[in-house]
């Protein structure tokens, strides 16, 4: 299984939300994200665990 970093667009599509929502969640320090230069990247496994832990609220 490939464990690569996803972009904002890819994570938004994966979660079924808008990119604006992804940025809002990053700003509120709710969504696990990594800044690489000027870009935000996401590990799918970390996001899946975040969802399992019920931290989406």
N, C-alpha and C positions, 0 to 999 in steps of 0.2 A: 504494500500500500504506500502510495506516495504521500509524503508529509511535507509539502512545500508551503511557502507563505502565500496567502491570498491577498488580492488588492481590495480596495474599498468597494469597487463595483462587484467583484466576485463574492465578497462576503455579504453584501446587500442582497444579491440574487440568491445566495444560499439560504439566507434567513428570511427571504420574502419581504424585505423592507426597502425603503428608499435610501439612497446614499446620504441624504440630509439627516436621516435618523441615525445612521452609523456615526456621522460626525458629532451629532448631539450626544450620543452615548459615550463617545471618546472624550468629549469635553467634560462630561459629568464623571469621568473616570469609572464608568460602569462596564464598558466592553474591554476585554483584554486585547490590547493592541501594542504594536512595536513600531517605533518611528525609525525609518531607515532613510537617512538624508531628509528630504522633504516629504517623503511618502509614508503613509501608514500601511502596515502589513499585519496580517492575522494568521495565526496557526489554527487550522480547522479543529484540531484536537483540543486546543485551549478553549475555543468558542463552544465546542460541544460540551465540555466539562462545565463551563460557565452556565450553560442552559440547564444541564442536569442538576446543578446546585441551586437552581431557582433564583439566580441573581439577575434575571431579566427585568425584575420590577424595581 
